[in-house]
Amino acid sequence: MNTLARLLNQVVSALQTWPGCVNVRVLETQQFSDVQFALKVRAETHSGATLHVRLYQNRQHIDYAYHLIHEQCSLRWDNKEHFPTLSTYPHHFHTASGEVQASPLTGDPNHDLPLVLRLISKIID
């Protein structure tokens, strides 16, 4: 099981070692109990884009949002339970045009963050 320190270290390390990143800043951590906590981290890229990573863990469940702001573009992957008709429910992707689509994310930051960073690299390069 993750701890706040372990999950925060994984996120910060992944962002710091991502070639597109120039700065990583921990914005907030909240420890509610040993099994319930939240974190917010911001990464700035070489292209001027900003990625916000928000994770909330309660026991084995993780709510997430990866939000990229780039020029006039805003993209977000999250698992809020708003779109039950999607094949990947609750995981979904908000496009720059506001459309909501299925998402390949799973809710596991070890899988999801590297995938998000690869997708972002294609967008900002």
C-alpha positions as CSV (number, residue, x, y, z in Angstrom):
1,M,0.0,0.0,0.0
2,N,1.2,3.5,-0.8
3,T,2.1,6.1,1.8
4,L,1.9,9.8,1.2
5,A,5.7,10.0,1.3
6,R,6.1,7.1,-1.2
7,L,3.5,8.4,-3.6
8,L,4.8,11.9,-3.5
9,N,8.3,10.7,-4.1
10,Q,7.1,8.6,-7.1
11,V,5.3,11.6,-8.7
12,V,8.1,14.1,-8.1
13,S,10.8,11.7,-9.3
14,A,8.8,10.8,-12.5
15,L,8.3,14.5,-13.2
16,Q,11.9,15.5,-12.5
17,T,13.3,12.8,-14.7
18,W,10.9,13.6,-17.6
19,P,12.9,15.3,-20.3
20,G,10.2,17.9,-20.9
21,C,10.2,19.2,-17.4
22,V,12.1,22.3,-16.2
23,N,10.6,22.7,-12.7
24,V,8.6,20.7,-10.2
25,R,6.8,22.2,-7.2
26,V,4.8,20.4,-4.5
27,L,1.8,22.6,-4.0
28,E,0.0,20.7,-1.2
29,T,0.0,17.6,0.8
30,Q,-2.7,16.5,3.2
31,Q,-2.5,13.5,5.5
32,F,-5.9,12.5,6.8
33,S,-4.8,9.1,8.1
34,D,-2.3,6.4,7.3
35,V,-4.6,5.2,4.4
36,Q,-6.1,8.5,3.3
37,F,-4.1,11.4,1.9
38,A,-3.9,13.9,-1.0
39,L,-1.2,15.6,-3.0
40,K,-0.9,18.3,-5.6
41,V,2.2,18.8,-7.7
42,R,2.9,21.2,-10.6
43,A,5.4,20.7,-13.3
44,E,6.5,23.4,-15.8
45,T,7.7,22.3,-19.2
46,H,10.3,23.6,-21.7
47,S,7.5,24.7,-24.0
48,G,5.8,26.8,-21.3
49,A,3.0,24.3,-20.6
50,T,2.0,23.5,-17.0
51,L,1.0,20.0,-15.8
52,H,-1.0,19.8,-12.5
53,V,-1.1,16.4,-10.9
54,R,-3.7,15.8,-8.2
55,L,-4.0,12.5,-6.4
56,Y,-6.3,11.5,-3.5
57,Q,-5.9,8.1,-2.0
58,N,-8.4,6.4,0.4
59,R,-7.3,2.9,1.2
60,Q,-6.8,1.2,-2.2
61,H,-8.8,3.7,-4.2
62,I,-7.1,6.7,-5.9
63,D,-8.9,9.6,-7.4
64,Y,-6.7,11.4,-9.9
65,A,-6.6,14.4,-12.2
66,Y,-3.7,15.2,-14.6
67,H,-4.4,18.6,-16.1
68,L,-2.2,20.1,-18.9
69,I,-2.5,23.8,-19.6
70,H,-0.6,24.8,-22.8
71,E,-1.1,28.0,-24.7
72,Q,-4.8,28.3,-25.2
73,C,-5.2,24.5,-24.7
74,S,-6.5,22.7,-21.7
75,L,-6.5,18.8,-21.5
76,R,-7.4,16.7,-18.5
77,W,-7.4,13.0,-17.6
78,D,-9.4,12.1,-14.5
79,N,-11.7,9.5,-12.9
80,K,-14.5,11.5,-11.5
81,E,-17.6,9.4,-11.9
82,H,-19.5,11.7,-14.3
83,F,-19.6,9.7,-17.5
84,P,-21.0,6.2,-16.9
85,T,-21.6,5.5,-20.6
86,L,-17.9,5.6,-21.5
87,S,-16.3,2.2,-22.0
88,T,-13.5,3.1,-19.6
89,Y,-15.8,4.5,-16.9
90,P,-14.8,6.2,-14.6
91,H,-11.6,7.0,-16.5
92,H,-12.0,9.7,-19.1
93,F,-10.2,12.4,-21.0
94,H,-11.3,16.0,-21.6
95,T,-10.1,17.2,-25.0
96,A,-9.1,20.8,-25.9
97,S,-12.5,21.2,-27.6
98,G,-14.4,20.1,-24.4
99,E,-15.3,16.6,-25.7
100,V,-15.1,13.8,-23.2
101,Q,-13.5,10.5,-24.4
102,A,-12.5,7.1,-23.2
103,S,-9.1,7.1,-21.5
104,P,-6.3,4.5,-21.3
105,L,-5.6,5.4,-17.6
106,T,-6.3,2.9,-14.8
107,G,-6.0,4.8,-11.6
108,D,-2.5,3.4,-10.8
109,P,-0.1,6.4,-10.9
110,N,2.8,4.0,-11.7
111,H,1.1,3.2,-14.9
112,D,-0.8,6.4,-15.6
113,L,1.8,9.2,-15.0
114,P,4.4,7.8,-17.5
115,L,1.6,7.3,-20.0
116,V,0.3,10.9,-19.5
117,L,3.9,12.2,-19.9
118,R,4.4,10.3,-23.2
119,L,1.1,11.7,-24.5
120,I,2.0,15.2,-23.4
121,S,5.4,15.0,-25.0
122,K,3.7,14.3,-28.3
123,I,1.5,17.4,-27.8
124,I,4.1,20.0,-26.8
125,D,6.9,18.9,-29.0
